[in-house]
Amino acid sequence: MKHTKLYKIIIAILISTTVIASCINPDYFTVYSGKNLVAHKLLSDWSTNQSTVYMNYAPVSAAVAGTTGLPDSSALIYRLENKNLMPNGDFEATAIDAVPAGWTAPMGGTHQVKNTVHHLSGKALLFNQAATEYLSFNLNSLSDTALINCSYVFRFRLEGNSSQAFDFEIEDTSTSGNIIKYYPNITAIGQGYSVPDDFNEVPLTDFLIHSGDSEVFRINFKTSGTPQIGYIDDLRIIKSDQAQHLIAELPYADPGRVDSLQLISGTYRFSIYVKADPETASTNNSFNSNAVTLKIEAIDPDGSGGSSKYQSFSAADNSSFSDWTKIYIDTPLQINIPADTSSTVIRLSVSPCDTSGGSMSIDAGSILISNPQLLFSESGTF
């Protein structure tokens, strides 16, 4: 009887030792080598975390996008875009010498759409206001009607014909209170500036809508001073109180995943191919993304976020994404096995802008994406 018990104990120890050895045996991880763990999750299965008011996510044909440079030319190609909430923000839909819809000059002055001749592109809005005149646009005309208690970001291009501090502001006309004021100081005549990027002053950004039917954007709302003459173009307004992402949520176990591999603790590489959208040039009020941000994060069984990494890739540092360009991030992830193995343990996300600086860096813009890939490495090398 004692020998039988001892025999069972020895067998149990041997089984345990074998299991432990298999867990640390490098050969155990070879089945993951080079396997794309999201090959089965087509871009058509990914989804945005915002409605179509704020984001555009749609397939693009290979004929439009081009496939030179893609590892798999048959893979789906999608357009990912943060939409500009400002209607006709590039003023291309307005005829030359006409007044753009929604803009008013209650106290007089000139505002007409002109063909720009200096550092702005295409059409731009000329404003010529004396000291007591101003130009106004009601934010209730935004695509989402300016939601109350939501934050927004302004970005635009500016050119002046004199060295002066221009006056821009958001005001609540129901209370005559300034929500935010901004004075970009023009120092070079005939030069195009990006607002707020080219200025050190407090930017016209992250303002909170208090009452959607009474907030206005104004140019030159002053009671005295010199006239203000200049051009404004590419006026973008983006909702800034929630990041805008394309998301794929990956369960611990997925029968559709290559070799039914599980997502275990180790180092992961998330990559995707991106390219400048060739149709922005011919589409009014559409802009090329100035950056793309990738993020990968572990999701704990309780739904909270675990270890993660994100990185923004600038178009300026990547030849403007003029060709298909592979971008990627590597990071170790601690995966806690959930009781329900169909629960999400990794979340991947792509944003068509730079999210590293919060509202200071987000922008409207469109990018093409294709060939997403998720690789695993036990050693941390790929």
C-alpha positions as CSV (number, residue, x, y, z in Angstrom):
1,M,0.0,0.0,0.0
2,K,2.8,2.4,0.9
3,H,4.6,1.5,-2.3
4,T,1.5,2.3,-4.3
5,K,1.2,5.8,-2.7
6,L,4.9,6.4,-3.3
7,Y,4.5,5.4,-6.9
8,K,1.6,7.8,-7.4
9,I,3.6,10.6,-5.8
10,I,6.6,9.9,-8.1
11,I,4.3,9.9,-11.2
12,A,2.7,13.2,-10.1
13,I,6.1,14.8,-9.7
14,L,7.2,13.6,-13.1
15,I,4.1,14.9,-14.8
16,S,4.5,18.3,-13.1
17,T,8.2,18.5,-14.0
18,T,7.3,17.7,-17.6
19,V,4.6,20.5,-17.7
20,I,7.0,23.0,-16.2
21,A,9.8,22.0,-18.6
22,S,7.4,22.4,-21.5
23,C,6.5,26.0,-20.3
24,I,10.2,27.1,-20.3
25,N,11.4,25.0,-23.2
26,P,12.2,27.5,-26.0
27,D,10.8,25.0,-28.5
28,Y,7.4,25.6,-27.0
29,F,7.4,29.1,-28.6
30,T,8.6,28.1,-32.0
31,V,5.0,27.6,-33.1
32,Y,4.5,31.3,-32.8
33,S,7.5,32.3,-34.9
34,G,6.5,34.4,-37.9
35,K,2.8,33.8,-37.4
36,N,0.5,36.8,-37.9
37,L,-1.9,36.6,-35.0
38,V,-4.4,38.9,-36.6
39,A,-4.2,37.4,-40.1
40,H,-7.8,36.2,-39.7
41,K,-9.1,39.6,-38.4
42,L,-9.6,41.5,-41.7
43,L,-9.7,45.3,-41.6
44,S,-13.4,45.0,-42.3
45,D,-13.7,43.5,-38.8
46,W,-12.1,46.4,-37.1
47,S,-14.3,49.3,-35.9
48,T,-13.9,53.0,-34.8
49,N,-14.7,54.2,-31.4
50,Q,-16.6,57.2,-32.8
51,S,-19.6,57.7,-35.0
52,T,-19.4,58.6,-38.7
53,V,-19.9,62.2,-37.7
54,Y,-16.4,62.2,-36.4
55,M,-14.6,59.5,-38.3
56,N,-14.7,58.0,-41.7
57,Y,-13.6,54.4,-42.1
58,A,-14.3,52.9,-45.6
59,P,-12.7,50.5,-48.0
60,V,-10.6,51.8,-50.9
61,S,-9.9,50.0,-54.1
62,A,-6.4,48.8,-55.0
63,A,-6.7,50.8,-58.2
64,V,-7.1,54.1,-56.3
65,A,-4.6,53.3,-53.5
66,G,-1.9,51.4,-55.5
67,T,-0.3,48.3,-54.0
68,T,3.4,48.7,-54.8
69,G,5.2,48.2,-51.6
70,L,2.6,46.1,-49.8
71,P,3.7,42.6,-48.7
72,D,0.3,41.3,-49.7
73,S,-1.2,43.2,-52.6
74,S,-4.5,41.3,-52.3
75,A,-5.1,42.5,-48.7
76,L,-7.9,45.0,-47.9
77,I,-7.1,48.7,-48.0
78,Y,-9.1,51.2,-45.9
79,R,-9.3,54.9,-45.5
80,L,-9.1,56.1,-41.8
81,E,-10.0,59.7,-41.3
82,N,-10.6,62.2,-38.5
83,K,-13.3,64.4,-40.0
84,N,-13.2,68.2,-40.0
85,L,-16.3,69.4,-38.2
86,M,-16.0,72.8,-39.7
87,P,-18.1,72.8,-43.0
88,N,-16.2,74.1,-46.0
89,G,-13.1,74.7,-43.8
90,D,-10.9,74.9,-46.8
91,F,-13.3,77.3,-48.5
92,E,-13.0,75.4,-51.8
93,A,-16.8,75.0,-52.1
94,T,-17.3,78.8,-52.3
95,A,-16.9,80.7,-55.6
96,I,-14.2,83.3,-56.0
97,D,-15.3,86.8,-54.6
98,A,-18.3,85.2,-52.9
99,V,-19.1,85.1,-49.1
100,P,-18.9,81.6,-47.6
101,A,-22.0,80.3,-46.0
102,G,-22.3,80.8,-42.3
103,W,-19.9,83.7,-42.0
104,T,-21.2,87.2,-41.2
105,A,-19.8,90.7,-40.6
106,P,-22.4,92.4,-38.4
107,M,-20.4,95.6,-38.1
108,G,-19.2,95.8,-41.7
109,G,-15.9,95.0,-43.3
110,T,-14.9,92.7,-46.2
111,H,-14.8,89.0,-46.3
112,Q,-14.6,87.1,-49.5
113,V,-13.1,83.9,-50.8
114,K,-10.0,84.5,-52.9
115,N,-7.4,82.5,-54.7
116,T,-4.3,82.7,-52.5
117,V,-1.0,83.7,-54.0
118,H,1.5,83.2,-51.2
119,H,1.9,80.3,-48.8
120,L,-1.7,79.1,-48.4
121,S,-3.1,76.6,-50.9
122,G,-6.1,76.9,-53.2
123,K,-8.9,79.2,-52.0
124,A,-8.8,81.1,-48.7
125,L,-11.0,83.6,-46.9
126,L,-9.9,87.2,-47.1
127,F,-10.9,89.3,-44.1
128,N,-10.5,93.1,-44.0
129,Q,-11.9,94.5,-40.8
130,A,-11.4,98.0,-39.3
131,A,-10.9,98.3,-35.5
132,T,-14.6,98.1,-34.7
133,E,-15.5,95.4,-37.2
134,Y,-15.4,91.7,-36.9
135,L,-16.1,88.5,-38.7
136,S,-18.3,85.8,-37.0
137,F,-19.2,82.1,-37.5
138,N,-21.8,80.4,-35.3
139,L,-20.5,77.1,-34.0
140,N,-24.0,75.6,-34.0
141,S,-23.3,75.1,-37.7
142,L,-20.6,72.5,-37.0
143,S,-21.3,69.0,-38.3
144,D,-22.2,67.8,-34.8
145,T,-24.0,71.2,-33.9
146,A,-21.4,71.9,-31.1
147,L,-22.4,69.5,-28.3
148,I,-22.9,71.1,-24.9
149,N,-20.2,70.2,-22.3
150,C,-17.9,68.8,-25.0
151,S,-14.4,70.1,-25.8
152,Y,-13.1,71.1,-29.3
153,V,-9.8,72.1,-30.9
154,F,-9.3,74.8,-33.5
155,R,-6.5,74.6,-36.0
156,F,-6.0,76.8,-39.1
157,R,-3.6,78.4,-41.6
158,L,-3.1,82.2,-41.4
159,E,-1.5,84.8,-43.6
160,G,-1.3,88.5,-42.9
161,N,-0.3,91.5,-44.9
162,S,1.1,93.4,-42.0
163,S,3.1,92.8,-38.8
164,Q,0.5,92.7,-36.1
165,A,-1.2,90.6,-33.4
166,F,-4.4,89.1,-34.9
167,D,-7.4,88.7,-32.7
168,F,-9.3,85.4,-32.6
169,E,-11.8,84.3,-29.9
170,I,-14.6,82.0,-29.0
171,E,-17.4,83.9,-27.2
172,D,-20.7,82.9,-25.6
173,T,-23.0,85.6,-27.0
174,S,-25.7,84.7,-24.5
175,T,-23.5,86.0,-21.7
176,S,-21.1,88.2,-23.7
177,G,-18.3,86.2,-22.0
178,N,-15.1,85.2,-23.6
179,I,-14.5,81.5,-23.5
180,I,-11.0,81.8,-25.0
181,K,-9.0,84.5,-26.7
182,Y,-5.9,84.1,-28.9
183,Y,-3.5,86.7,-30.4
184,P,-1.1,85.1,-32.9
185,N,1.5,87.7,-33.6
186,I,2.4,88.0,-37.3
187,T,6.0,89.0,-37.8
188,A,6.6,88.3,-41.5
189,I,4.3,89.7,-44.2
190,G,3.1,87.2,-46.9
191,Q,4.1,84.2,-44.9
192,G,1.8,81.3,-44.1
193,Y,1.5,80.3,-40.5
194,S,0.0,77.3,-38.8
195,V,-2.1,78.1,-35.8
196,P,-1.4,77.1,-33.0
197,D,1.8,75.3,-34.0
198,D,3.8,78.3,-35.1
199,F,3.1,80.4,-32.0
200,N,4.1,80.2,-28.3
201,E,1.0,81.9,-27.0
202,V,-1.8,80.0,-25.4
203,P,-3.4,78.2,-28.3
204,L,-7.0,78.4,-29.4
205,T,-7.7,74.9,-28.3
206,D,-9.7,72.7,-25.8
207,F,-12.6,75.1,-25.4
208,L,-15.8,73.8,-23.7
209,I,-19.1,74.4,-25.4
210,H,-21.6,75.8,-22.8
211,S,-24.7,76.4,-25.0
212,G,-24.5,75.2,-28.6
213,D,-26.7,77.8,-30.1
214,S,-24.8,80.9,-28.8
215,E,-21.1,80.1,-29.2
216,V,-19.3,81.9,-32.0
217,F,-15.8,82.0,-33.5
218,R,-14.8,85.6,-34.2
219,I,-12.0,87.4,-36.0
220,N,-11.0,90.9,-34.8
221,F,-13.5,91.4,-32.0
222,K,-12.0,94.6,-30.6
223,T,-13.2,98.1,-29.8
224,S,-10.0,99.9,-30.8
225,G,-6.7,99.3,-32.6
226,T,-5.4,98.8,-36.1
227,P,-7.4,97.2,-38.9
228,Q,-6.8,93.5,-39.5
229,I,-6.3,92.3,-43.0
230,G,-5.3,88.8,-43.8
231,Y,-6.3,85.3,-45.1
232,I,-7.5,82.3,-43.1
233,D,-7.6,78.8,-44.6
234,D,-7.9,75.1,-43.8
235,L,-9.9,75.9,-40.7
236,R,-10.3,72.5,-38.8
237,I,-12.3,71.9,-35.7
238,I,-12.0,68.5,-34.0
239,K,-13.8,67.1,-31.0
240,S,-11.0,66.7,-28.4
241,D,-12.5,65.2,-25.2
242,Q,-12.2,61.6,-26.5
243,A,-9.5,60.1,-28.6
244,Q,-10.6,58.9,-32.0
245,H,-9.3,55.4,-32.8
246,L,-9.7,52.4,-35.0
247,I,-9.8,49.4,-32.7
248,A,-9.4,45.6,-32.8
249,E,-10.1,43.6,-29.6
250,L,-8.4,40.2,-29.4
251,P,-9.6,37.4,-27.2
252,Y,-7.3,35.1,-25.4
253,A,-8.4,32.1,-27.5
254,D,-9.8,32.4,-31.0
255,P,-10.5,29.4,-33.2
256,G,-10.0,31.5,-36.2
257,R,-6.5,32.5,-35.2
258,V,-3.6,30.9,-37.0
259,D,-3.0,27.4,-35.5
260,S,-5.6,28.4,-32.8
261,L,-2.7,30.0,-30.9
262,Q,-3.5,31.7,-27.6
263,L,-2.3,35.2,-26.7
264,I,0.2,34.6,-23.9
265,S,2.7,36.8,-22.0
266,G,5.7,37.9,-23.9
267,T,6.8,40.6,-26.4
268,Y,4.5,41.7,-29.2
269,R,5.1,43.6,-32.4
270,F,2.1,45.5,-33.8
271,S,2.7,46.8,-37.4
272,I,0.6,48.2,-40.2
273,Y,1.3,49.8,-43.6
274,V,0.2,53.4,-44.2
275,K,0.1,55.7,-47.1
276,A,-1.0,59.3,-47.8
277,D,-4.6,59.4,-49.1
278,P,-4.4,60.3,-52.8
279,E,-8.0,61.5,-52.9
280,T,-7.6,64.3,-50.4
281,A,-6.3,66.6,-53.1
282,S,-9.5,66.3,-55.1
283,T,-11.9,66.1,-52.1
284,N,-13.1,69.4,-50.6
285,N,-12.5,69.8,-46.8
286,S,-10.3,66.8,-46.6
287,F,-6.7,66.8,-45.4
288,N,-3.8,64.4,-45.3
289,S,-2.9,63.1,-41.8
290,N,0.2,64.7,-40.4
291,A,0.9,61.6,-38.2
292,V,-0.4,58.1,-37.3
293,T,-0.4,56.7,-33.8
294,L,-0.3,53.0,-33.0
295,K,-1.2,51.6,-29.6
296,I,-1.2,48.1,-28.1
297,E,-2.4,47.3,-24.6
298,A,-3.1,44.3,-22.4
299,I,-6.7,44.1,-21.0
300,D,-7.1,42.4,-17.6
301,P,-9.9,40.0,-16.9
302,D,-11.8,42.7,-15.1
303,G,-11.8,44.9,-18.2
304,S,-9.2,47.4,-17.0
305,G,-6.1,48.3,-18.9
306,G,-2.8,46.7,-18.2
307,S,0.6,47.2,-19.7
308,S,0.6,49.2,-22.9
309,K,2.6,51.2,-25.4
310,Y,1.8,53.8,-28.0
311,Q,3.9,55.8,-30.5
312,S,3.2,58.5,-33.0
313,F,4.8,58.5,-36.4
314,S,5.1,61.8,-38.1
315,A,4.4,62.1,-41.9
316,A,7.2,64.7,-42.0
317,D,9.7,62.1,-40.7
318,N,8.5,59.4,-43.2
319,S,8.6,61.1,-46.6
320,S,5.0,62.3,-46.0
321,F,3.9,58.7,-46.3
322,S,4.0,59.2,-50.1
323,D,4.5,55.4,-50.5
324,W,3.3,52.5,-48.5
325,T,5.3,52.6,-45.3
326,K,5.5,50.1,-42.5
327,I,5.3,51.4,-39.0
328,Y,5.4,49.3,-35.9
329,I,5.8,49.2,-32.1
330,D,7.3,46.5,-29.9
331,T,6.4,46.0,-26.2
332,P,6.2,43.3,-23.6
333,L,2.7,42.5,-22.4
334,Q,1.7,40.6,-19.2
335,I,-1.4,38.6,-20.2
336,N,-3.6,37.4,-17.3
337,I,-5.6,34.4,-18.5
338,P,-9.3,35.1,-18.1
339,A,-11.8,32.6,-16.8
340,D,-13.7,33.1,-20.1
341,T,-11.1,32.5,-22.7
342,S,-13.2,34.4,-25.3
343,S,-12.6,37.6,-23.3
344,T,-10.5,40.4,-24.7
345,V,-6.8,40.3,-23.5
346,I,-5.2,42.6,-26.1
347,R,-6.5,45.8,-27.7
348,L,-4.9,47.3,-30.9
349,S,-5.7,50.8,-32.0
350,V,-4.7,53.1,-34.9
351,S,-5.3,56.9,-34.9
352,P,-4.9,59.0,-38.0
353,C,-3.2,61.8,-36.1
354,D,-0.6,62.5,-33.4
355,T,-2.1,61.7,-30.0
356,S,1.1,62.0,-28.0
357,G,0.5,65.7,-27.1
358,G,-3.2,65.4,-26.3
359,S,-5.3,68.2,-27.7
360,M,-2.2,70.1,-28.7
361,S,-1.4,67.6,-31.4
362,I,-4.6,66.0,-32.6
363,D,-5.9,67.1,-36.0
364,A,-8.2,66.3,-38.8
365,G,-6.7,64.1,-41.5
366,S,-7.0,61.0,-43.7
367,I,-4.6,58.1,-44.1
368,L,-4.8,54.7,-46.0
369,I,-4.0,51.6,-44.1
370,S,-3.4,47.9,-45.0
371,N,-1.7,44.7,-43.9
372,P,-2.0,44.8,-40.1
373,Q,0.2,42.3,-38.4
374,L,0.7,41.1,-34.8
375,L,3.8,39.0,-34.0
376,F,4.8,37.3,-30.7
377,S,8.3,36.7,-29.4
378,E,9.3,35.0,-26.2
379,S,12.8,36.5,-26.4
380,G,11.9,40.0,-27.4
381,T,13.6,39.8,-30.8
382,F,11.9,39.6,-34.2
